[in-house]
Amino acid sequence: MTKLPPEKTKIDFGFTEIPRHEKTQRVAEVFHSVANKYDLMNDIMSLGLHRLWKKFTIEQSNVRPGQIILDLAGGTGDLAAAFSKKIGEKGRVFLVDINEKMLQKGRERLLDRGISANVLFVQASAENLPFQDNYFDCIAIAFGLRNVTDKIAALHSIYRVLKPGGKLLILEFSKPIVPLLTSLYDIYSFNIIPKLGEWVTGDKKSYQYLVESIRMHPDQTALKMLLQEAGFEDVKYNNFMGGIVALHTGFKY
């Protein structure tokens, strides 16, 4: 197993450095603030494309009826709802999120859609998952890893609870690979998204953090290396929108 580096006393919160022990609470405050309009803002910011990226993620999971799935940092339940249909009544989807309000919204959304029989809701941290070893057939995390305080600890925790032969899928914002796109993306991210957040949710600061957190997240190659160091094999990634978003996949053997 990869030796973890010594714990640093400071950590990034967007472009700001804060005491490490404060990050989980600060991130929780962000998502508590935006939970009610989270889905609407996702549609507005991505022009609805996040739904296609998530659909591709589900297709790449290759999950089958009867399997046990973890939707980690599952938020309002987009992936959990899709997985629920794939695994049938004998399967189980665990929608796990560290944020109580986001988990509540996810539960409400799925219940409103009549999805409840094979979905369980658990409030927990990705860094210390409360499940037995080798439990899940597939684990997916969409737009959540960048908000985790200790990504290395989270990847080791994910690896522990994934079954041998199981698949991990990480859908996350990444780094554009086209210079012109990078410039346009920066303009959109820093000048448009915080204003949209202010107009739609009344919270500009949270969306300022969210766009900054994207820039601080490891790029495609760096995240691939972290996955390999955590023990995952056959690690690959697919870029969407010229690298603005990437889907990383890996297996535990």
N, C-alpha and C positions, 0 to 999 in steps of 0.2 A: 504494500500500500504506500502511496506517496506520502512523504513526511510533510506535515503542514508547516507553513512558515510561522515564525513567532507572531503572536497577536499584536497588531499595532494599536496604539491608544487613540489615534485619530482615523477617521474614515470619511469618504466623500458622501455628501448629501447634495446631489447635483454638483455644482461647481464650488460649493462651500465645504470646508473641512469641519467636522463636528466630533465631539467625543464619541468613541465607538459605541458606548452603551446607550447613547441617545437615539441612534438611527432607527431602530425598530419602532419606537414610539413616534418619531417624526414622520416616518412613512405611514404609520397607522393614521395619523392625523390627516395626512393628504387624502387617503382613500376614504376615510370617514366623511371628509368634506365633499368629495366628488361622487360618492356612491349613487346618489339619487339620479344623477344625469350621466353616469358613466357610459352606458350603452349609447345614448344619444350622441355624446361627444365622440365616441369611437366611430360612429357612422359619419359624422360631420368631418372629422379630421382625416379619415382615410377614404372619404367619398364612397363608403360602403365596401371597400376592398378588403377590409379585415375579415369579412365573412368568407370571401374566396380563399384567403390564406388559411383560415381555420378549416375550411372544407378540404383543402389539399392535405392539411395535417391529419385529419381524420382518415382520409383515403390512404395515406402513407403508413398509418398505424397498423393496418391489416388485422384489426381485432376481429375476434370470432365470437359467436354465441357461447355463453357460459363463462367467459373470461372475467378476471377481476382487474379493474382499471383504476388508476389514480389520476384525477384531474387536479394538479397541484397549482396553488395560487389561482384557483378556478373562478374566483370572482363571481360574476353574475351567471355563470353556468352554461356558456355557449358550447364548450367542448363536452361537458357532462351530458347535456341534452342529446347531442349527436351520438356520443358513445352509448348512451342508454338504449337507443334504437338498435345499435349494432350488436349488443351483447345479449339482448333478450331477457326474459324473465328469470332465467337461471344464472345470469351474470350479475355483477355488482360494479357500480361506479362510486368511488369515494370522491366527493367534491371537498377538497381541503383548501382552506384559506386561513391566514393568520389574523385577518381583519374581520371582526364580528359583524360589522355593518354590511360589508361586501358579501359575507356568507349568508346573512339574512336576506339580502336582495336576491342572491342566487336561489335560495330555497323558495322565495316567493314567486320568482319567475318560473321555476320548474313546476311548482304546484299549480300555477295558473294555466300551464300547458298540459296538465294532467300527467306529468312525469314525476313519479315518486316511488313506485314499487321497487325499483332496483337501484335507487340512488341513496347514498348515505352522506350526511354532512358532518364534517369534523373541523373544528377550529384548532389549528396546529401550525407550528413553524416548519418550514422546509429544512431547516438546519438540524432538526431533531424529530424526525417523523415517528409517531407513536404506533408503529406497526412492526410485526415480527419480520425477521429476515426472510428474503426470497418469497415475498407474498404476492406481488403484482405481476401480471402478465405484460402490462404496458403502462408507462407513465408519461403524461404529457403536461407541459407547462407553457402557457401562452402569455407573453408579455408580462411575466412576473419575475423572472430570474434577476433582472437588473435591479430590482428593489430589495433583494435579499442582502442582509448585512454581510454574511460570510458565504460567498458563493462556493468556495472550495468545500466547506463543511456541508453545505446543502447537496452538492454533487455526490459526496461520499454517503450521505444519508439516503439519497435516491438510489444509489448503487446497491446499498445494503438491502433495501426492501424490494428491489426488482428481482424477479426470478431469473435463474440461468436460462438463457435463450430469450429473455424479455427485451423489449425495445423502449428506448427513451426518445421522446421528441420534444425539442425546445424551439418554439416559435418566438422570435424576439426581434426588436429593432436592431439594426446592425450598421455597417458602414458602406455608403455608396461607393461604387467602384468606377464611376465616371466623373471626372473633375467638374464638368459643367453642372451635372446633377447635384454634386456636393454643394456648389454655390447656391443653386436654387433651393435646395433642401434646407440649407441654413437660413435663408431669407424666410422661407415658409415657417420653419420651426420657431425661430426666435422673434419674428415680427407678427405672425398671424395666429399661431396656436395659443399663446397666452391671452391674446385679445378675445379669441373665440371662447376660451375658458371663462373669461370675465363676463362675456355677454350671456353665455348659456348657463353657467353654474354660479356666477357671481364670485368666482375664485380664480383670480389671475395667478397668484403665487403658486398654487398647487400645480398648475400646468406649466409654469416656468420651471419648477423642479422636474416635472416629468420630461420635458425636452432636454434639460441638462443631464438627467440621469441616462438618457439614451446615448449622449456623447461620451459619458464616462464608462459605459458598458464595454466589455471586450469585443473587438471586431471578430469577423468570421474565423480567421486563422487562430487568434488567441483563444477564442472559446473552444474551438476544435481541440487545441492542445490541452486545455483544462479538462475536457471530457476524457481525453486519452490518459491524462495523469491520474484521473479518478478511477481508471480501470476499464472504461468503455472501449469497445473495439468496433471496427468497421465504421468509424465516425465519418460522416459526410454532411455536406450542407447544400441547400438549394437557395439561390438568391431570388428575391422578388423585387420588382420595381428598381432594378439596377443595384441591388444590395441594400436598399433602405430597410428591408426586412429580410431575414434569413431563417430557414428551418434547418436546424441541426438534428441529426439522428445518430444513434449509437446503440450498441447491443452489449448485454452482459452475457458472457459465455462461461 
